Amino acid sequence: MNMGRIACAIGRHSVDSANVTRVSGQRVGRCRNCKAPMEEVEPHSWAVQKVRDAGLGPRAFL
Ligand SMILES: [Zn+2]
């Protein structure tokens, strides 16, 4: 029984604080359970990143 996965399923991801990096002044990391990319939207408040640059991001691999 993986409680972390259940938390992710309801949107309560937990960032892996050991692997947080800083990108252009913003702290970014990944969920320790599902590896979803996350960003610190305000101090100690993390949210899953939204793709803002559609066409320049993952789609570049197509
Ligand atoms: Zn997660």
N, CA, C, O and the ligand as a Tripos MOL2 file, in Angstrom:
@<TRIPOS>MOLECULE
protein
  249   247    63     0     0
PROTEIN
NO_CHARGES

@<TRIPOS>ATOM
      1 N           0.8590   -1.1950    0.0000 N.3       1 MET1
      2 CA          0.0000    0.0000    0.0000 C.3       1 MET1
      3 C           0.8910    1.2400    0.0000 C.2       1 MET1
      4 O           1.6230    1.4920    0.9570 O.2       1 MET1
      5 N           0.8190    1.9860   -1.0530 N.am      2 ASN2
      6 CA          1.6960    3.1520   -1.1800 C.3       2 ASN2
      7 C           0.8930    4.4240   -0.9400 C.2       2 ASN2
      8 O           0.1850    4.9020   -1.8260 O.2       2 ASN2
      9 N           1.0080    4.9580    0.2550 N.am      3 MET3
     10 CA          0.2300    6.1510    0.6040 C.3       3 MET3
     11 C           0.6230    7.3480   -0.2620 C.2       3 MET3
     12 O          -0.2010    8.2150   -0.5530 O.2       3 MET3
     13 N           1.8870    7.3840   -0.6670 N.am      4 GLY4
     14 CA          2.3400    8.4890   -1.4990 C.3       4 GLY4
     15 C           1.5880    8.5430   -2.8080 C.2       4 GLY4
     16 O           1.1580    9.6100   -3.2460 O.2       4 GLY4
     17 N           1.4300    7.4010   -3.4260 N.am      5 ARG5
     18 CA          0.7310    7.3540   -4.7040 C.3       5 ARG5
     19 C          -0.7120    7.8090   -4.5470 C.2       5 ARG5
     20 O          -1.2530    8.4850   -5.4220 O.2       5 ARG5
     21 N          -1.3250    7.4440   -3.4500 N.am      6 ILE6
     22 CA         -2.7060    7.8600   -3.2130 C.3       6 ILE6
     23 C          -2.7610    9.3740   -3.0640 C.2       6 ILE6
     24 O          -3.6670   10.0230   -3.5880 O.2       6 ILE6
     25 N          -1.7960    9.9310   -2.3520 N.am      7 ALA7
     26 CA         -1.7470   11.3850   -2.1900 C.3       7 ALA7
     27 C          -1.6160   12.0560   -3.5500 C.2       7 ALA7
     28 O          -2.2740   13.0630   -3.8120 O.2       7 ALA7
     29 N          -0.7770   11.5100   -4.4100 N.am      8 CYS8
     30 CA         -0.6000   12.0740   -5.7410 C.3       8 CYS8
     31 C          -1.9020   12.0320   -6.5230 C.2       8 CYS8
     32 O          -2.2400   12.9770   -7.2370 O.2       8 CYS8
     33 N          -2.6280   10.9330   -6.3840 N.am      9 ALA9
     34 CA         -3.8580   10.7590   -7.1470 C.3       9 ALA9
     35 C          -4.8860   11.8280   -6.8170 C.2       9 ALA9
     36 O          -5.7390   12.1520   -7.6440 O.2       9 ALA9
     37 N          -4.8080   12.3730   -5.6160 N.am     10 ILE10
     38 CA         -5.7380   13.4390   -5.2370 C.3      10 ILE10
     39 C          -5.0650   14.8050   -5.2920 C.2      10 ILE10
     40 O          -5.5950   15.7920   -4.7820 O.2      10 ILE10
     41 N          -3.8840   14.8490   -5.9210 N.am     11 GLY11
     42 CA         -3.2260   16.1360   -6.1770 C.3      11 GLY11
     43 C          -2.3260   16.6150   -5.0620 C.2      11 GLY11
     44 O          -1.8280   17.7390   -5.1110 O.2      11 GLY11
     45 N          -2.1040   15.7770   -4.0490 N.am     12 ARG12
     46 CA         -1.2450   16.2000   -2.9400 C.3      12 ARG12
     47 C           0.1470   15.6110   -3.1190 C.2      12 ARG12
     48 O           0.5520   14.7010   -2.3950 O.2      12 ARG12
     49 N           0.8650   16.1430   -4.0880 N.am     13 HIS13
     50 CA          2.2300   15.6840   -4.3210 C.3      13 HIS13
     51 C           3.1480   16.2100   -3.2230 C.2      13 HIS13
     52 O           2.8550   17.2130   -2.5730 O.2      13 HIS13
     53 N           4.2530   15.5160   -3.0340 N.am     14 SER14
     54 CA          5.2450   15.9950   -2.0620 C.3      14 SER14
     55 C           6.5890   16.0970   -2.7670 C.2      14 SER14
     56 O           7.1270   15.1030   -3.2560 O.2      14 SER14
     57 N           7.1200   17.3090   -2.8110 N.am     15 VAL15
     58 CA          8.3610   17.5260   -3.5410 C.3      15 VAL15
     59 C           9.5190   16.8310   -2.8210 C.2      15 VAL15
     60 O           9.5680   16.7740   -1.5930 O.2      15 VAL15
     61 N          10.4320   16.3150   -3.6110 N.am     16 ASP16
     62 CA         11.6390   15.7120   -3.0600 C.3      16 ASP16
     63 C          12.6290   16.8280   -2.7570 C.2      16 ASP16
     64 O          13.3540   17.2810   -3.6420 O.2      16 ASP16
     65 N          12.6570   17.2610   -1.5220 N.am     17 SER17
     66 CA         13.4550   18.4470   -1.1470 C.3      17 SER17
     67 C          14.9490   18.2190   -1.3240 C.2      17 SER17
     68 O          15.7200   19.1780   -1.3600 O.2      17 SER17
     69 N          15.3630   16.9800   -1.4340 N.am     18 ALA18
     70 CA         16.7840   16.6880   -1.6010 C.3      18 ALA18
     71 C          17.2560   16.9980   -3.0180 C.2      18 ALA18
     72 O          18.4580   17.0990   -3.2630 O.2      18 ALA18
     73 N          16.3260   17.1480   -3.9420 N.am     19 ASN19
     74 CA         16.6930   17.3410   -5.3430 C.3      19 ASN19
     75 C          16.0990   18.6130   -5.9250 C.2      19 ASN19
     76 O          15.8760   18.7130   -7.1320 O.2      19 ASN19
     77 N          15.8470   19.5780   -5.0600 N.am     20 VAL20
     78 CA         15.3340   20.8620   -5.5440 C.3      20 VAL20
     79 C          16.4770   21.6530   -6.1790 C.2      20 VAL20
     80 O          17.5750   21.7410   -5.6300 O.2      20 VAL20
     81 N          16.1980   22.2110   -7.3180 N.am     21 THR21
     82 CA         17.1880   23.0680   -7.9830 C.3      21 THR21
     83 C          16.5770   24.4430   -8.2330 C.2      21 THR21
     84 O          15.3690   24.6420   -8.1020 O.2      21 THR21
     85 N          17.4370   25.3740   -8.5920 N.am     22 ARG22
     86 CA         16.9920   26.7460   -8.7880 C.3      22 ARG22
     87 C          17.1190   27.0810  -10.2720 C.2      22 ARG22
     88 O          18.1970   26.9680  -10.8550 O.2      22 ARG22
     89 N          16.0140   27.4890  -10.8690 N.am     23 VAL23
     90 CA         16.0110   27.8380  -12.2870 C.3      23 VAL23
     91 C          15.4530   29.2410  -12.4330 C.2      23 VAL23
     92 O          14.2930   29.4940  -12.1070 O.2      23 VAL23
     93 N          16.2690   30.1390  -12.9170 N.am     24 SER24
     94 CA         15.9040   31.5460  -13.1220 C.3      24 SER24
     95 C          15.1580   32.1110  -11.9130 C.2      24 SER24
     96 O          14.0800   32.6920  -12.0390 O.2      24 SER24
     97 N          15.7600   31.9240  -10.7440 N.am     25 GLY25
     98 CA         15.2150   32.5210   -9.5220 C.3      25 GLY25
     99 C          14.0880   31.7430   -8.8900 C.2      25 GLY25
    100 O          13.6160   32.0910   -7.8070 O.2      25 GLY25
    101 N          13.6560   30.6950   -9.5560 N.am     26 GLN26
    102 CA         12.5470   29.9220   -9.0120 C.3      26 GLN26
    103 C          13.0310   28.5370   -8.6160 C.2      26 GLN26
    104 O          13.8870   27.9550   -9.2820 O.2      26 GLN26
    105 N          12.4840   28.0170   -7.5360 N.am     27 ARG27
    106 CA         12.8800   26.6880   -7.0910 C.3      27 ARG27
    107 C          11.9810   25.6470   -7.7470 C.2      27 ARG27
    108 O          10.7550   25.7420   -7.6950 O.2      27 ARG27
    109 N          12.6050   24.6670   -8.3550 N.am     28 VAL28
    110 CA         11.8590   23.6110   -9.0170 C.3      28 VAL28
    111 C          12.3700   22.2590   -8.5410 C.2      28 VAL28
    112 O          13.5230   22.1220   -8.1320 O.2      28 VAL28
    113 N          11.5050   21.2810   -8.6000 N.am     29 GLY29
    114 CA         11.8940   19.9460   -8.1840 C.3      29 GLY29
    115 C          10.9330   18.9320   -8.7720 C.2      29 GLY29
    116 O          10.1870   19.2140   -9.7100 O.2      29 GLY29
    117 N          10.9740   17.7480   -8.1930 N.am     30 ARG30
    118 CA         10.0810   16.7040   -8.6730 C.3      30 ARG30
    119 C           9.3980   16.0330   -7.4900 C.2      30 ARG30
    120 O           9.9570   15.9450   -6.3960 O.2      30 ARG30
    121 N           8.1880   15.5650   -7.7300 N.am     31 CYS31
    122 CA          7.4780   14.8240   -6.7080 C.3      31 CYS31
    123 C           8.2480   13.5560   -6.3820 C.2      31 CYS31
    124 O           8.6710   12.8330   -7.2830 O.2      31 CYS31
    125 N           8.4270   13.2900   -5.1160 N.am     32 ARG32
    126 CA          9.2240   12.1270   -4.7310 C.3      32 ARG32
    127 C           8.5090   10.8130   -5.0250 C.2      32 ARG32
    128 O           9.1350    9.7540   -5.0280 O.2      32 ARG32
    129 N           7.2330   10.8750   -5.2660 N.am     33 ASN33
    130 CA          6.4700    9.6550   -5.5040 C.3      33 ASN33
    131 C           6.2380    9.3710   -6.9860 C.2      33 ASN33
    132 O           6.4400    8.2470   -7.4460 O.2      33 ASN33
    133 N           5.8170   10.3830   -7.7230 N.am     34 CYS34
    134 CA          5.4410   10.1350   -9.1160 C.3      34 CYS34
    135 C           6.3280   10.8880  -10.1030 C.2      34 CYS34
    136 O           6.1250   10.7900  -11.3130 O.2      34 CYS34
    137 N           7.3220   11.6460   -9.5960 N.am     35 LYS35
    138 CA          8.3060   12.3420  -10.4320 C.3      35 LYS35
    139 C           7.7020   13.4600  -11.2650 C.2      35 LYS35
    140 O           8.3310   13.9310  -12.2130 O.2      35 LYS35
    141 N           6.5080   13.8890  -10.9340 N.am     36 ALA36
    142 CA          5.9300   15.0180  -11.6570 C.3      36 ALA36
    143 C           6.7540   16.2670  -11.3850 C.2      36 ALA36
    144 O           7.1390   16.5090  -10.2410 O.2      36 ALA36
    145 N           7.0360   17.0710  -12.4180 N.am     37 PRO37
    146 CA          7.7810   18.3140  -12.2030 C.3      37 PRO37
    147 C           6.9710   19.2920  -11.3790 C.2      37 PRO37
    148 O           5.7820   19.4990  -11.6220 O.2      37 PRO37
    149 N           7.6360   19.8980  -10.3900 N.am     38 MET38
    150 CA          6.9380   20.8170   -9.4940 C.3      38 MET38
    151 C           7.7120   22.1150   -9.3860 C.2      38 MET38
    152 O           8.9140   22.1610   -9.6490 O.2      38 MET38
    153 N           7.0130   23.1670   -8.9970 N.am     39 GLU39
    154 CA          7.6610   24.4670   -8.8010 C.3      39 GLU39
    155 C           7.1250   25.0880   -7.5210 C.2      39 GLU39
    156 O           5.9940   24.8290   -7.1080 O.2      39 GLU39
    157 N           7.9620   25.9140   -6.9050 N.am     40 GLU40
    158 CA          7.5440   26.5780   -5.6760 C.3      40 GLU40
    159 C           6.8260   27.8710   -6.0570 C.2      40 GLU40
    160 O           7.4640   28.8380   -6.4750 O.2      40 GLU40
    161 N           5.5310   27.8890   -5.9180 N.am     41 VAL41
    162 CA          4.7450   29.0530   -6.3510 C.3      41 VAL41
    163 C           4.7970   30.1610   -5.3120 C.2      41 VAL41
    164 O           4.6720   31.3380   -5.6490 O.2      41 VAL41
    165 N           4.9790   29.7930   -4.0640 N.am     42 GLU42
    166 CA          5.2280   30.7520   -2.9880 C.3      42 GLU42
    167 C           5.9740   29.9790   -1.9120 C.2      42 GLU42
    168 O           5.9600   28.7480   -1.9280 O.2      42 GLU42
    169 N           6.6250   30.6640   -0.9750 N.am     43 PRO43
    170 CA          7.4590   29.9420   -0.0110 C.3      43 PRO43
    171 C           6.7180   28.7700    0.6450 C.2      43 PRO43
    172 O           5.6480   28.9360    1.2300 O.2      43 PRO43
    173 N           7.3090   27.6060    0.5300 N.am     44 HIS44
    174 CA          6.7820   26.3790    1.1310 C.3      44 HIS44
    175 C           5.4610   25.9510    0.5240 C.2      44 HIS44
    176 O           4.7380   25.1490    1.1170 O.2      44 HIS44
    177 N           5.1380   26.4680   -0.6350 N.am     45 SER45
    178 CA          3.9250   26.0500   -1.3260 C.3      45 SER45
    179 C           4.3080   25.5900   -2.7210 C.2      45 SER45
    180 O           4.7510   26.3830   -3.5520 O.2      45 SER45
    181 N           4.1320   24.3030   -2.9660 N.am     46 TRP46
    182 CA          4.5670   23.7230   -4.2220 C.3      46 TRP46
    183 C           3.3630   23.3130   -5.0600 C.2      46 TRP46
    184 O           2.3260   22.9010   -4.5410 O.2      46 TRP46
    185 N           3.5370   23.4410   -6.3770 N.am     47 ALA47
    186 CA          2.4780   23.0400   -7.2930 C.3      47 ALA47
    187 C           3.1040   22.3210   -8.4810 C.2      47 ALA47
    188 O           4.2530   22.5760   -8.8420 O.2      47 ALA47
    189 N           2.3440   21.4340   -9.0730 N.am     48 VAL48
    190 CA          2.8330   20.7460  -10.2610 C.3      48 VAL48
    191 C           2.9510   21.7620  -11.3950 C.2      48 VAL48
    192 O           2.0500   22.5710  -11.6190 O.2      48 VAL48
    193 N           4.0560   21.7080  -12.0910 N.am     49 GLN49
    194 CA          4.2940   22.6740  -13.1630 C.3      49 GLN49
    195 C           3.2880   22.5160  -14.2830 C.2      49 GLN49
    196 O           2.8860   21.4120  -14.6500 O.2      49 GLN49
    197 N           2.9010   23.6550  -14.8060 N.am     50 LYS50
    198 CA          2.0640   23.6610  -16.0060 C.3      50 LYS50
    199 C           2.9610   23.9510  -17.2040 C.2      50 LYS50
    200 O           3.9290   24.7050  -17.1080 O.2      50 LYS50
    201 N           2.6260   23.3500  -18.3060 N.am     51 VAL51
    202 CA          3.4110   23.5820  -19.5130 C.3      51 VAL51
    203 C           2.9380   24.8770  -20.1510 C.2      51 VAL51
    204 O           1.8140   24.9730  -20.6450 O.2      51 VAL51
    205 N           3.8190   25.8730  -20.1290 N.am     52 ARG52
    206 CA          3.4270   27.1910  -20.6550 C.3      52 ARG52
    207 C           3.9240   27.3970  -22.0760 C.2      52 ARG52
    208 O           3.3520   28.1780  -22.8360 O.2      52 ARG52
    209 N           4.9800   26.6990  -22.4270 N.am     53 ASP53
    210 CA          5.5960   26.9270  -23.7320 C.3      53 ASP53
    211 C           5.2960   25.7570  -24.6610 C.2      53 ASP53
    212 O           6.2070   25.1200  -25.1880 O.2      53 ASP53
    213 N           4.0170   25.4840  -24.8530 N.am     54 ALA54
    214 CA          3.6190   24.3930  -25.7460 C.3      54 ALA54
    215 C           4.2420   24.6030  -27.1130 C.2      54 ALA54
    216 O           4.1500   25.6830  -27.6960 O.2      54 ALA54
    217 N           4.8710   23.5620  -27.6100 N.am     55 GLY55
    218 CA          5.5560   23.6800  -28.8910 C.3      55 GLY55
    219 C           7.0590   23.7810  -28.7240 C.2      55 GLY55
    220 O           7.8100   23.4570  -29.6440 O.2      55 GLY55
    221 N           7.5020   24.2250  -27.5680 N.am     56 LEU56
    222 CA          8.9330   24.3360  -27.3250 C.3      56 LEU56
    223 C           9.4200   23.3030  -26.3100 C.2      56 LEU56
    224 O          10.6220   23.0630  -26.1920 O.2      56 LEU56
    225 N           8.4910   22.6950  -25.5800 N.am     57 GLY57
    226 CA          8.8540   21.7820  -24.5210 C.3      57 GLY57
    227 C           8.8990   20.3420  -25.0050 C.2      57 GLY57
    228 O           9.6150   20.0320  -25.9570 O.2      57 GLY57
    229 N           8.1520   19.4660  -24.3680 N.am     58 PRO58
    230 CA          8.1870   18.0380  -24.7130 C.3      58 PRO58
    231 C           7.9000   17.7580  -26.1760 C.2      58 PRO58
    232 O           8.3720   16.7600  -26.7220 O.2      58 PRO58
    233 N           7.1270   18.6330  -26.8220 N.am     59 ARG59
    234 CA          6.7560   18.3720  -28.2140 C.3      59 ARG59
    235 C           7.9550   18.4610  -29.1350 C.2      59 ARG59
    236 O           7.8900   17.9990  -30.2750 O.2      59 ARG59
    237 N           9.0460   19.0420  -28.6680 N.am     60 ALA60
    238 CA         10.2500   19.1340  -29.4910 C.3      60 ALA60
    239 C          10.7940   17.7480  -29.8230 C.2      60 ALA60
    240 O          11.5710   17.5920  -30.7650 O.2      60 ALA60
    241 N          10.3880   16.7480  -29.0530 N.am     61 PHE61
    242 CA         10.8790   15.3920  -29.2830 C.3      61 PHE61
    243 C          10.1180   14.6840  -30.3860 C.2      61 PHE61
    244 O          10.5520   13.6300  -30.8530 O.2      61 PHE61
    245 N           8.9890   15.2390  -30.8150 N.am     62 LEU62
    246 CA          8.1900   14.5800  -31.8430 C.3      62 LEU62
    247 C           8.8280   14.7180  -33.2290 C.2      62 LEU62
    248 O           8.2820   14.2180  -34.2120 O.2      62 LEU62
    249 ZN          3.2350   13.0360   -7.0590 Zn       63 ZN63
@<TRIPOS>BOND
     1     1     2 1
     2     2     3 1
     3     3     4 2
     4     3     5 am
     5     5     6 1
     6     6     7 1
     7     7     8 2
     8     7     9 am
     9     9    10 1
    10    10    11 1
    11    11    12 2
    12    11    13 am
    13    13    14 1
    14    14    15 1
    15    15    16 2
    16    15    17 am
    17    17    18 1
    18    18    19 1
    19    19    20 2
    20    19    21 am
    21    21    22 1
    22    22    23 1
    23    23    24 2
    24    23    25 am
    25    25    26 1
    26    26    27 1
    27    27    28 2
    28    27    29 am
    29    29    30 1
    30    30    31 1
    31    31    32 2
    32    31    33 am
    33    33    34 1
    34    34    35 1
    35    35    36 2
    36    35    37 am
    37    37    38 1
    38    38    39 1
    39    39    40 2
    40    39    41 am
    41    41    42 1
    42    42    43 1
    43    43    44 2
    44    43    45 am
    45    45    46 1
    46    46    47 1
    47    47    48 2
    48    47    49 am
    49    49    50 1
    50    50    51 1
    51    51    52 2
    52    51    53 am
    53    53    54 1
    54    54    55 1
    55    55    56 2
    56    55    57 am
    57    57    58 1
    58    58    59 1
    59    59    60 2
    60    59    61 am
    61    61    62 1
    62    62    63 1
    63    63    64 2
    64    63    65 am
    65    65    66 1
    66    66    67 1
    67    67    68 2
    68    67    69 am
    69    69    70 1
    70    70    71 1
    71    71    72 2
    72    71    73 am
    73    73    74 1
    74    74    75 1
    75    75    76 2
    76    75    77 am
    77    77    78 1
    78    78    79 1
    79    79    80 2
    80    79    81 am
    81    81    82 1
    82    82    83 1
    83    83    84 2
    84    83    85 am
    85    85    86 1
    86    86    87 1
    87    87    88 2
    88    87    89 am
    89    89    90 1
    90    90    91 1
    91    91    92 2
    92    91    93 am
    93    93    94 1
    94    94    95 1
    95    95    96 2
    96    95    97 am
    97    97    98 1
    98    98    99 1
    99    99   100 2
   100    99   101 am
   101   101   102 1
   102   102   103 1
   103   103   104 2
   104   103   105 am
   105   105   106 1
   106   106   107 1
   107   107   108 2
   108   107   109 am
   109   109   110 1
   110   110   111 1
   111   111   112 2
   112   111   113 am
   113   113   114 1
   114   114   115 1
   115   115   116 2
   116   115   117 am
   117   117   118 1
   118   118   119 1
   119   119   120 2
   120   119   121 am
   121   121   122 1
   122   122   123 1
   123   123   124 2
   124   123   125 am
   125   125   126 1
   126   126   127 1
   127   127   128 2
   128   127   129 am
   129   129   130 1
   130   130   131 1
   131   131   132 2
   132   131   133 am
   133   133   134 1
   134   134   135 1
   135   135   136 2
   136   135   137 am
   137   137   138 1
   138   138   139 1
   139   139   140 2
   140   139   141 am
   141   141   142 1
   142   142   143 1
   143   143   144 2
   144   143   145 am
   145   145   146 1
   146   146   147 1
   147   147   148 2
   148   147   149 am
   149   149   150 1
   150   150   151 1
   151   151   152 2
   152   151   153 am
   153   153   154 1
   154   154   155 1
   155   155   156 2
   156   155   157 am
   157   157   158 1
   158   158   159 1
   159   159   160 2
   160   159   161 am
   161   161   162 1
   162   162   163 1
   163   163   164 2
   164   163   165 am
   165   165   166 1
   166   166   167 1
   167   167   168 2
   168   167   169 am
   169   169   170 1
   170   170   171 1
   171   171   172 2
   172   171   173 am
   173   173   174 1
   174   174   175 1
   175   175   176 2
   176   175   177 am
   177   177   178 1
   178   178   179 1
   179   179   180 2
   180   179   181 am
   181   181   182 1
   182   182   183 1
   183   183   184 2
   184   183   185 am
   185   185   186 1
   186   186   187 1
   187   187   188 2
   188   187   189 am
   189   189   190 1
   190   190   191 1
   191   191   192 2
   192   191   193 am
   193   193   194 1
   194   194   195 1
   195   195   196 2
   196   195   197 am
   197   197   198 1
   198   198   199 1
   199   199   200 2
   200   199   201 am
   201   201   202 1
   202   202   203 1
   203   203   204 2
   204   203   205 am
   205   205   206 1
   206   206   207 1
   207   207   208 2
   208   207   209 am
   209   209   210 1
   210   210   211 1
   211   211   212 2
   212   211   213 am
   213   213   214 1
   214   214   215 1
   215   215   216 2
   216   215   217 am
   217   217   218 1
   218   218   219 1
   219   219   220 2
   220   219   221 am
   221   221   222 1
   222   222   223 1
   223   223   224 2
   224   223   225 am
   225   225   226 1
   226   226   227 1
   227   227   228 2
   228   227   229 am
   229   229   230 1
   230   230   231 1
   231   231   232 2
   232   231   233 am
   233   233   234 1
   234   234   235 1
   235   235   236 2
   236   235   237 am
   237   237   238 1
   238   238   239 1
   239   239   240 2
   240   239   241 am
   241   241   242 1
   242   242   243 1
   243   243   244 2
   244   243   245 am
   245   245   246 1
   246   246   247 1
   247   247   248 2
@<TRIPOS>SUBSTRUCTURE
     1 MET1         2 RESIDUE 1 A MET
     2 ASN2         6 RESIDUE 1 A ASN
     3 MET3        10 RESIDUE 1 A MET
     4 GLY4        14 RESIDUE 1 A GLY
     5 ARG5        18 RESIDUE 1 A ARG
     6 ILE6        22 RESIDUE 1 A ILE
     7 ALA7        26 RESIDUE 1 A ALA
     8 CYS8        30 RESIDUE 1 A CYS
     9 ALA9        34 RESIDUE 1 A ALA
    10 ILE10       38 RESIDUE 1 A ILE
    11 GLY11       42 RESIDUE 1 A GLY
    12 ARG12       46 RESIDUE 1 A ARG
    13 HIS13       50 RESIDUE 1 A HIS
    14 SER14       54 RESIDUE 1 A SER
    15 VAL15       58 RESIDUE 1 A VAL
    16 ASP16       62 RESIDUE 1 A ASP
    17 SER17       66 RESIDUE 1 A SER
    18 ALA18       70 RESIDUE 1 A ALA
    19 ASN19       74 RESIDUE 1 A ASN
    20 VAL20       78 RESIDUE 1 A VAL
    21 THR21       82 RESIDUE 1 A THR
    22 ARG22       86 RESIDUE 1 A ARG
    23 VAL23       90 RESIDUE 1 A VAL
    24 SER24       94 RESIDUE 1 A SER
    25 GLY25       98 RESIDUE 1 A GLY
    26 GLN26      102 RESIDUE 1 A GLN
    27 ARG27      106 RESIDUE 1 A ARG
    28 VAL28      110 RESIDUE 1 A VAL
    29 GLY29      114 RESIDUE 1 A GLY
    30 ARG30      118 RESIDUE 1 A ARG
    31 CYS31      122 RESIDUE 1 A CYS
    32 ARG32      126 RESIDUE 1 A ARG
    33 ASN33      130 RESIDUE 1 A ASN
    34 CYS34      134 RESIDUE 1 A CYS
    35 LYS35      138 RESIDUE 1 A LYS
    36 ALA36      142 RESIDUE 1 A ALA
    37 PRO37      146 RESIDUE 1 A PRO
    38 MET38      150 RESIDUE 1 A MET
    39 GLU39      154 RESIDUE 1 A GLU
    40 GLU40      158 RESIDUE 1 A GLU
    41 VAL41      162 RESIDUE 1 A VAL
    42 GLU42      166 RESIDUE 1 A GLU
    43 PRO43      170 RESIDUE 1 A PRO
    44 HIS44      174 RESIDUE 1 A HIS
    45 SER45      178 RESIDUE 1 A SER
    46 TRP46      182 RESIDUE 1 A TRP
    47 ALA47      186 RESIDUE 1 A ALA
    48 VAL48      190 RESIDUE 1 A VAL
    49 GLN49      194 RESIDUE 1 A GLN
    50 LYS50      198 RESIDUE 1 A LYS
    51 VAL51      202 RESIDUE 1 A VAL
    52 ARG52      206 RESIDUE 1 A ARG
    53 ASP53      210 RESIDUE 1 A ASP
    54 ALA54      214 RESIDUE 1 A ALA
    55 GLY55      218 RESIDUE 1 A GLY
    56 LEU56      222 RESIDUE 1 A LEU
    57 GLY57      226 RESIDUE 1 A GLY
    58 PRO58      230 RESIDUE 1 A PRO
    59 ARG59      234 RESIDUE 1 A ARG
    60 ALA60      238 RESIDUE 1 A ALA
    61 PHE61      242 RESIDUE 1 A PHE
    62 LEU62      246 RESIDUE 1 A LEU
    63 ZN63       249 GROUP 0 **** ****
